Amino acid sequence: MNNESLSLKGIVKVFPGVVANDHIDFSLGRGEIHTLLGENGAGKTTLMNILYGLYTPDEGEIRINGQKVQIKTPSDALSHGIGMVHQHFMLIPIMSVAENIILGKEIKKSGLLDRKKARNKIKELSQQYKFDLNPDDLVKDLPIGTQQRVEIIKALYREANILIMDEPTSVLTPQESEELFSILRSLKNEGKSIIFISHKLKEVLEVSDKITVLRNGKVIGSVEPDKTDEQQLAGMMVGRQVILKVDKNKMDRGAPILVVKDLSVNDQRGMKTVNNICFTVHEGEIFGVAGVQGNGQTELIQALTGLIPFQSGEVTIQNRKLSGENPREVTVLGTAHIPEDRQKYGLVLPYPVRDNLILCSYYGKPFSNHRILNFSFIAEKASRLLEEYNIKAPGIDTITDTLSGGNQQKTVVARELGREVKLLIASQPTRGLDVGSIEYIHKKIIETRDARCGVLLVSPELDEIMSLADTIGVIFKGQIIKTLNIEESTKEKLGLLMAGIYK
């Protein structure tokens, strides 16, 4: 008996200037977690968008349970039992959990919405998978990990037997990731088939039954987790040996470049999330802020970069006090900012790559003169950055929204580090990136530090903090509760501090 729940044969998808999928074969067994691995732009998401009916393939066929099917819309996919949890959740924040889940598949009684039956079904699914969801909670009030559970229940509510998980851990804390893996194993044991898309090699080896690697739109090969390792997978993804360990010289600490004293910041609800925080970043130093997401990191970075005001305290960059809530004031002091959400805070997605590469510089010479843009210089500079930072785009006029996540991130990094800077503020700089892009951005951060710049690095990834940082400050409930040199830091010690356990 054929155990395949899904089979893709000879899938081809071509966009202007790029072959996204080049005769791809892929199969998924019943009750299997099959990981699709590859660099940003390798064709993974395109392939899944074809399977989910968001794109139509130029060639090839799709078979579900051995039967050839046509999937032209997401409704077609759902009718064949295919559900997708997107990297950027498809939820309506102002609606409740129940309303988001039943939207488009409402249960009706006498022509009216049967809310009671819908809520009961959601509660049953929530209890079955130990999701602890309240159907009446508003999505906007939920943590990211809980929002993801809403997405999963939404697919299960529609009776999906095949689940596509697109970069499911890119927005989760380590604890939330472990909870997700437990959920996926539970789904697998019930006979659900899961396509898992990720860049994180350790978690791929931990959760997968089978791993298929894509590169440049082609299948490079398929392996079983117990017969491979991180180094081999990285090599298959990138096509060369990848340095997974960060290589850096000993810190040569200079003068203070960023001094934060007794800083307090409120979030959008008016709640104090940064509470009298104090720390200093020096020239030639990477100061890493380690902590579980949601302990004030977002508001701290937004206040330091002028995106939101601070309530009290003092911030000094290069011996100049900031007035607060003025991003250009921060930029002209030689500060580069890699935000945690590249799409929301780092890029103007409908703009071409060329324009995004000059957002910090367009208003001054030599980019413009008396408010008249120097288009020839801008084109020359953008082309140089495109090549230097290996941004994979057909050209500088390519619309930024069409780039893969990794190339969008490289666009932000190129803009921020492609000019004279004295301080780099980097928040989750490798979030959702593949090993090749991570290696590249880590190298750029080290180069920035070695050029006598100060670096403030915020990341929920302990491995990243411990690889890059010279000094680590652990943040808990909006305060740096302990500062350690890298030499005295261990995962166990940092993990306890991140949980608020300290003497």
Buried (B, 14 or more C-beta within 10 A) or exposed (E): EEEBBBBBBEBBBBEEEBBBBBBBEBBBBBBBBBBBBBBBBBBBBBBBBBBBBBBEBBEBEBBBBEEEBEBEEBEBBBBBBBBBBBBBBEBEEEBBBBBBBBEEEEBEEEEEEBBEEBBEBBBEBBEEBEBEBBBEBBBEEBEBBBBBBBBBBBBBBBEBBBBBBBBBBBBBBBBBBBBBBEBBEEBBEEEBBBBBBBBBBEBBBEBBBBBBBBBBBBBBEBBEBEEBEBBBBBBBBBEEEBEBEBEBEEBEBEEBBBBBEEBBBBBEEEEBBBBBBBBBBBBBBBBBBBBBBBBBBBBBBBBBBBBBEBBEBBBBBBEEEBEBEBBEBBBEBBBBBBBBBBBEBBBEBEBBBBBBBBBBBBEEEEBBEEEEBBEEBBBEBBBBBBEEBEBBBEEBEBBBEBBBBBBBBBBBBBBBBBBEBBBBBBBBBBBBBBBBBBBBBBBBBBEBBEBBBBBBBBBBBBBBBBBBBBBBBBBBBBBBBBEBEBEEBEEEBBBBBBEEEEE
